[in-house]
Amino acid sequence: MEFLRSIPGPTFLLIYAIWAIVAIIVTRRYVSGSDNSDNRRLEPTKLSPLQLAFLVGGIKNAVNVSIYKLWKAKNIEIVTENTKSLIKKTEVSAQNLDIGEQQILDALKEQPRTAHYFSLKNFKDSFERSIKSEVDKLISEKLIFEGENLKSALTNFRIGVLIMLIPAFLKMYLGIQNDKPVTFLFILVIFSLFFMLAIARPKKNFATAAGKKLVKDSKQRFDYLKHNATQTSGTDNDLLLIYGVAVFGFMSFSGAPELMQTFNTPVHTGTSTTSSDTTSGCSSGCSGGSSCSGGSSCSSGCGGCGGGD
């Protein structure tokens, strides 16, 4: 206590800023390693494309991969009605569908849908419930935070927060006791806590250290497909291409121009409508990847992402 009392306020602010940065980095490292997994490396193809897509980009990416697989098998097609691109179910017999693909086709039974429909929160929640068995495999392999993994990570996170805050709280206590100003230290504490929450806090279904390794391995494993996608043919190569789409998204491949246009082009809205299924293009138009950052709407006239992952 006397040591803290002897440190001048401005000097302590600098020391605490450095302390907080170190605490955030160390906490993030320990939280990421809270999966208690061994050092084995899982081969990416041991997961299904749907599972790998969920690991890489959450529910949004899993939906997109299911759409791509159906488009590749000609079970769906892109049509244009009133200048609006729609995803429509075809008459081609659907075979060997996984649960994600079946969920997409079920949504298209009654009518064609815009790309935006599949980014709506209600649909994504329903889709996530339907692929629970697929996600359970990721949990059992300790690739995402859930259950005991998440509890362990949260415990490490709370310890890190306490270690970061204790010196600041003691200094503020001493300052208040001796009628010293603590406003700047209080503001710095708020900022440090904000960054700790944003950077190190474990979240449900986020990749563990083992999951991040697998994602990195998958990007290296399938990187060649981005340059040779148009040359692939045959069942085995088609499957590998779907793995590539699961890792990089179909926007990285030149072989799906219809999907690229559908998910990239905002709808021309000439008249108002009460339907929630009226716009498209939010699949890749939002900042921050799978959800809008800070709750802002998407660019190019989109009405938002329709919920987070």
Contacts in CASP RR format, 6 or more apart in sequence:
PFRMAT RR
TARGET T0000
AUTHOR 0000-0000-0000
METHOD contacts of the structure
MODEL  1
MEFLRSIPGPTFLLIYAIWAIVAIIVTRRYVSGSDNSDNRRLEPTKLSPL
QLAFLVGGIKNAVNVSIYKLWKAKNIEIVTENTKSLIKKTEVSAQNLDIG
EQQILDALKEQPRTAHYFSLKNFKDSFERSIKSEVDKLISEKLIFEGENL
KSALTNFRIGVLIMLIPAFLKMYLGIQNDKPVTFLFILVIFSLFFMLAIA
RPKKNFATAAGKKLVKDSKQRFDYLKHNATQTSGTDNDLLLIYGVAVFGF
MSFSGAPELMQTFNTPVHTGTSTTSSDTTSGCSSGCSGGSSCSGGSSCSS
GCGGCGGGD
1 170 0 8 1.000
1 174 0 8 1.000
4 12 0 8 1.000
4 167 0 8 1.000
4 170 0 8 1.000
4 171 0 8 1.000
4 174 0 8 1.000
5 174 0 8 1.000
5 178 0 8 1.000
7 15 0 8 1.000
7 171 0 8 1.000
9 171 0 8 1.000
9 180 0 8 1.000
9 185 0 8 1.000
12 171 0 8 1.000
12 185 0 8 1.000
13 184 0 8 1.000
13 185 0 8 1.000
13 188 0 8 1.000
16 167 0 8 1.000
16 168 0 8 1.000
16 171 0 8 1.000
16 185 0 8 1.000
16 188 0 8 1.000
16 189 0 8 1.000
16 192 0 8 1.000
17 188 0 8 1.000
17 192 0 8 1.000
19 164 0 8 1.000
19 167 0 8 1.000
20 164 0 8 1.000
20 188 0 8 1.000
20 192 0 8 1.000
20 195 0 8 1.000
20 196 0 8 1.000
23 160 0 8 1.000
23 163 0 8 1.000
23 164 0 8 1.000
23 192 0 8 1.000
23 196 0 8 1.000
24 164 0 8 1.000
24 192 0 8 1.000
24 195 0 8 1.000
24 196 0 8 1.000
24 199 0 8 1.000
24 200 0 8 1.000
26 160 0 8 1.000
27 156 0 8 1.000
27 157 0 8 1.000
27 159 0 8 1.000
27 160 0 8 1.000
27 161 0 8 1.000
27 163 0 8 1.000
27 164 0 8 1.000
27 196 0 8 1.000
27 200 0 8 1.000
28 199 0 8 1.000
28 200 0 8 1.000
30 156 0 8 1.000
30 160 0 8 1.000
31 153 0 8 1.000
31 156 0 8 1.000
31 157 0 8 1.000
31 200 0 8 1.000
31 201 0 8 1.000
31 202 0 8 1.000
32 208 0 8 1.000
32 209 0 8 1.000
32 212 0 8 1.000
33 153 0 8 1.000
33 208 0 8 1.000
33 209 0 8 1.000
34 145 0 8 1.000
34 149 0 8 1.000
34 152 0 8 1.000
34 153 0 8 1.000
34 155 0 8 1.000
34 156 0 8 1.000
34 202 0 8 1.000
34 208 0 8 1.000
35 142 0 8 1.000
35 143 0 8 1.000
35 145 0 8 1.000
35 149 0 8 1.000
35 152 0 8 1.000
35 153 0 8 1.000
35 208 0 8 1.000
35 209 0 8 1.000
35 210 0 8 1.000
35 211 0 8 1.000
36 142 0 8 1.000
36 149 0 8 1.000
36 152 0 8 1.000
37 142 0 8 1.000
37 208 0 8 1.000
37 209 0 8 1.000
37 210 0 8 1.000
41 213 0 8 1.000
41 214 0 8 1.000
41 217 0 8 1.000
42 141 0 8 1.000
42 143 0 8 1.000
42 210 0 8 1.000
42 214 0 8 1.000
44 52 0 8 1.000
44 214 0 8 1.000
44 217 0 8 1.000
44 218 0 8 1.000
44 221 0 8 1.000
44 222 0 8 1.000
44 243 0 8 1.000
44 247 0 8 1.000
45 243 0 8 1.000
47 55 0 8 1.000
47 137 0 8 1.000
47 138 0 8 1.000
47 214 0 8 1.000
48 98 0 8 1.000
48 134 0 8 1.000
49 65 0 8 1.000
49 69 0 8 1.000
49 239 0 8 1.000
49 242 0 8 1.000
49 243 0 8 1.000
49 245 0 8 1.000
49 246 0 8 1.000
50 62 0 8 1.000
50 65 0 8 1.000
50 66 0 8 1.000
50 98 0 8 1.000
50 99 0 8 1.000
50 100 0 8 1.000
50 131 0 8 1.000
50 134 0 8 1.000
50 246 0 8 1.000
51 134 0 8 1.000
51 135 0 8 1.000
51 137 0 8 1.000
51 138 0 8 1.000
52 218 0 8 1.000
52 243 0 8 1.000
52 246 0 8 1.000
52 247 0 8 1.000
53 61 0 8 1.000
53 62 0 8 1.000
53 64 0 8 1.000
53 65 0 8 1.000
53 245 0 8 1.000
53 246 0 8 1.000
53 247 0 8 1.000
54 61 0 8 1.000
54 62 0 8 1.000
54 131 0 8 1.000
54 134 0 8 1.000
54 135 0 8 1.000
54 138 0 8 1.000
54 205 0 8 1.000
55 138 0 8 1.000
55 143 0 8 1.000
55 144 0 8 1.000
55 207 0 8 1.000
55 211 0 8 1.000
55 214 0 8 1.000
55 215 0 8 1.000
56 215 0 8 1.000
56 218 0 8 1.000
56 246 0 8 1.000
56 247 0 8 1.000
57 290 0 8 1.000
57 309 0 8 1.000
58 205 0 8 1.000
58 290 0 8 1.000
58 309 0 8 1.000
59 124 0 8 1.000
59 127 0 8 1.000
59 128 0 8 1.000
59 290 0 8 1.000
59 309 0 8 1.000
60 119 0 8 1.000
60 124 0 8 1.000
60 283 0 8 1.000
60 289 0 8 1.000
60 290 0 8 1.000
60 291 0 8 1.000
60 308 0 8 1.000
60 309 0 8 1.000
61 246 0 8 1.000
61 249 0 8 1.000
61 290 0 8 1.000
62 100 0 8 1.000
62 127 0 8 1.000
62 131 0 8 1.000
63 100 0 8 1.000
63 104 0 8 1.000
63 118 0 8 1.000
63 119 0 8 1.000
63 123 0 8 1.000
63 124 0 8 1.000
63 127 0 8 1.000
64 118 0 8 1.000
64 245 0 8 1.000
64 249 0 8 1.000
64 250 0 8 1.000
64 263 0 8 1.000
64 283 0 8 1.000
65 242 0 8 1.000
65 245 0 8 1.000
65 246 0 8 1.000
65 249 0 8 1.000
66 98 0 8 1.000
66 100 0 8 1.000
66 101 0 8 1.000
66 103 0 8 1.000
66 104 0 8 1.000
67 76 0 8 1.000
67 87 0 8 1.000
67 104 0 8 1.000
67 118 0 8 1.000
67 259 0 8 1.000
68 242 0 8 1.000
68 245 0 8 1.000
68 249 0 8 1.000
68 250 0 8 1.000
68 256 0 8 1.000
68 259 0 8 1.000
69 98 0 8 1.000
69 101 0 8 1.000
69 242 0 8 1.000
70 76 0 8 1.000
70 94 0 8 1.000
70 101 0 8 1.000
70 104 0 8 1.000
70 105 0 8 1.000
71 77 0 8 1.000
71 78 0 8 1.000
71 256 0 8 1.000
71 258 0 8 1.000
71 259 0 8 1.000
72 238 0 8 1.000
72 241 0 8 1.000
72 242 0 8 1.000
73 92 0 8 1.000
73 94 0 8 1.000
74 90 0 8 1.000
74 92 0 8 1.000
75 89 0 8 1.000
75 90 0 8 1.000
75 92 0 8 1.000
75 94 0 8 1.000
75 101 0 8 1.000
75 105 0 8 1.000
76 87 0 8 1.000
76 88 0 8 1.000
76 89 0 8 1.000
76 90 0 8 1.000
76 104 0 8 1.000
76 105 0 8 1.000
76 108 0 8 1.000
77 87 0 8 1.000
77 88 0 8 1.000
77 90 0 8 1.000
77 258 0 8 1.000
78 85 0 8 1.000
78 86 0 8 1.000
78 87 0 8 1.000
78 88 0 8 1.000
78 258 0 8 1.000
78 259 0 8 1.000
78 261 0 8 1.000
78 262 0 8 1.000
79 85 0 8 1.000
79 86 0 8 1.000
79 88 0 8 1.000
79 112 0 8 1.000
80 86 0 8 1.000
81 112 0 8 1.000
83 267 0 8 1.000
83 268 0 8 1.000
84 114 0 8 1.000
84 267 0 8 1.000
84 268 0 8 1.000
84 280 0 8 1.000
85 114 0 8 1.000
85 115 0 8 1.000
85 261 0 8 1.000
85 262 0 8 1.000
85 265 0 8 1.000
85 267 0 8 1.000
85 280 0 8 1.000
86 112 0 8 1.000
86 113 0 8 1.000
86 114 0 8 1.000
87 108 0 8 1.000
87 112 0 8 1.000
87 113 0 8 1.000
87 114 0 8 1.000
87 115 0 8 1.000
87 118 0 8 1.000
87 262 0 8 1.000
88 108 0 8 1.000
88 112 0 8 1.000
89 105 0 8 1.000
89 108 0 8 1.000
89 109 0 8 1.000
89 112 0 8 1.000
94 101 0 8 1.000
94 105 0 8 1.000
97 105 0 8 1.000
98 134 0 8 1.000
99 130 0 8 1.000
99 131 0 8 1.000
99 133 0 8 1.000
99 134 0 8 1.000
100 127 0 8 1.000
100 130 0 8 1.000
100 131 0 8 1.000
100 134 0 8 1.000
102 130 0 8 1.000
103 126 0 8 1.000
103 127 0 8 1.000
103 130 0 8 1.000
103 131 0 8 1.000
104 118 0 8 1.000
107 113 0 8 1.000
107 117 0 8 1.000
107 118 0 8 1.000
107 123 0 8 1.000
113 277 0 8 1.000
114 267 0 8 1.000
114 277 0 8 1.000
114 278 0 8 1.000
114 279 0 8 1.000
114 280 0 8 1.000
115 262 0 8 1.000
115 263 0 8 1.000
115 280 0 8 1.000
115 281 0 8 1.000
115 282 0 8 1.000
115 283 0 8 1.000
116 267 0 8 1.000
116 277 0 8 1.000
116 278 0 8 1.000
116 279 0 8 1.000
116 280 0 8 1.000
116 281 0 8 1.000
116 282 0 8 1.000
116 283 0 8 1.000
116 302 0 8 1.000
117 123 0 8 1.000
117 276 0 8 1.000
117 277 0 8 1.000
118 124 0 8 1.000
118 283 0 8 1.000
119 282 0 8 1.000
119 283 0 8 1.000
119 305 0 8 1.000
119 306 0 8 1.000
119 307 0 8 1.000
120 276 0 8 1.000
120 277 0 8 1.000
120 306 0 8 1.000
120 307 0 8 1.000
121 306 0 8 1.000
121 307 0 8 1.000
121 308 0 8 1.000
124 307 0 8 1.000
124 308 0 8 1.000
124 309 0 8 1.000
128 135 0 8 1.000
135 144 0 8 1.000
135 146 0 8 1.000
135 205 0 8 1.000
138 144 0 8 1.000
139 146 0 8 1.000
139 147 0 8 1.000
139 149 0 8 1.000
141 210 0 8 1.000
142 149 0 8 1.000
142 208 0 8 1.000
142 210 0 8 1.000
142 211 0 8 1.000
143 207 0 8 1.000
143 208 0 8 1.000
143 210 0 8 1.000
143 211 0 8 1.000
143 214 0 8 1.000
144 205 0 8 1.000
144 206 0 8 1.000
144 207 0 8 1.000
144 208 0 8 1.000
144 211 0 8 1.000
145 153 0 8 1.000
145 202 0 8 1.000
145 203 0 8 1.000
145 204 0 8 1.000
145 205 0 8 1.000
145 206 0 8 1.000
145 207 0 8 1.000
145 208 0 8 1.000
146 204 0 8 1.000
146 205 0 8 1.000
149 208 0 8 1.000
150 202 0 8 1.000
150 204 0 8 1.000
153 202 0 8 1.000
153 208 0 8 1.000
154 202 0 8 1.000
157 200 0 8 1.000
157 201 0 8 1.000
157 202 0 8 1.000
160 196 0 8 1.000
160 200 0 8 1.000
161 193 0 8 1.000
161 196 0 8 1.000
164 192 0 8 1.000
164 193 0 8 1.000
164 196 0 8 1.000
165 189 0 8 1.000
165 192 0 8 1.000
165 193 0 8 1.000
168 185 0 8 1.000
168 188 0 8 1.000
168 189 0 8 1.000
168 192 0 8 1.000
169 189 0 8 1.000
171 182 0 8 1.000
171 185 0 8 1.000
172 182 0 8 1.000
172 185 0 8 1.000
172 186 0 8 1.000
172 189 0 8 1.000
174 180 0 8 1.000
175 181 0 8 1.000
175 182 0 8 1.000
176 182 0 8 1.000
205 309 0 8 1.000
207 214 0 8 1.000
207 215 0 8 1.000
215 247 0 8 1.000
218 243 0 8 1.000
218 244 0 8 1.000
218 246 0 8 1.000
218 247 0 8 1.000
219 247 0 8 1.000
219 248 0 8 1.000
222 240 0 8 1.000
222 243 0 8 1.000
222 244 0 8 1.000
222 247 0 8 1.000
222 248 0 8 1.000
225 232 0 8 1.000
225 240 0 8 1.000
225 241 0 8 1.000
225 243 0 8 1.000
225 244 0 8 1.000
225 248 0 8 1.000
225 253 0 8 1.000
226 244 0 8 1.000
226 248 0 8 1.000
226 252 0 8 1.000
226 253 0 8 1.000
229 241 0 8 1.000
229 253 0 8 1.000
229 254 0 8 1.000
229 255 0 8 1.000
230 254 0 8 1.000
230 255 0 8 1.000
232 238 0 8 1.000
232 240 0 8 1.000
232 241 0 8 1.000
241 253 0 8 1.000
244 253 0 8 1.000
245 252 0 8 1.000
245 253 0 8 1.000
250 256 0 8 1.000
250 259 0 8 1.000
250 260 0 8 1.000
251 260 0 8 1.000
251 263 0 8 1.000
251 264 0 8 1.000
251 284 0 8 1.000
262 280 0 8 1.000
262 281 0 8 1.000
263 280 0 8 1.000
263 281 0 8 1.000
263 283 0 8 1.000
263 284 0 8 1.000
264 281 0 8 1.000
264 283 0 8 1.000
264 284 0 8 1.000
264 285 0 8 1.000
265 280 0 8 1.000
265 281 0 8 1.000
266 279 0 8 1.000
266 280 0 8 1.000
266 281 0 8 1.000
266 300 0 8 1.000
266 301 0 8 1.000
266 302 0 8 1.000
267 278 0 8 1.000
267 279 0 8 1.000
267 280 0 8 1.000
267 281 0 8 1.000
269 278 0 8 1.000
269 279 0 8 1.000
279 301 0 8 1.000
279 302 0 8 1.000
279 303 0 8 1.000
281 298 0 8 1.000
281 300 0 8 1.000
281 302 0 8 1.000
282 298 0 8 1.000
282 302 0 8 1.000
282 303 0 8 1.000
282 304 0 8 1.000
282 305 0 8 1.000
282 306 0 8 1.000
285 298 0 8 1.000
285 299 0 8 1.000
285 300 0 8 1.000
285 302 0 8 1.000
286 292 0 8 1.000
286 293 0 8 1.000
286 298 0 8 1.000
286 302 0 8 1.000
286 304 0 8 1.000
286 305 0 8 1.000
287 293 0 8 1.000
287 296 0 8 1.000
287 299 0 8 1.000
290 305 0 8 1.000
290 308 0 8 1.000
290 309 0 8 1.000
291 305 0 8 1.000
291 307 0 8 1.000
291 308 0 8 1.000
291 309 0 8 1.000
292 298 0 8 1.000
292 304 0 8 1.000
292 305 0 8 1.000
292 307 0 8 1.000
296 304 0 8 1.000
297 303 0 8 1.000
297 304 0 8 1.000
298 304 0 8 1.000
298 305 0 8 1.000
END
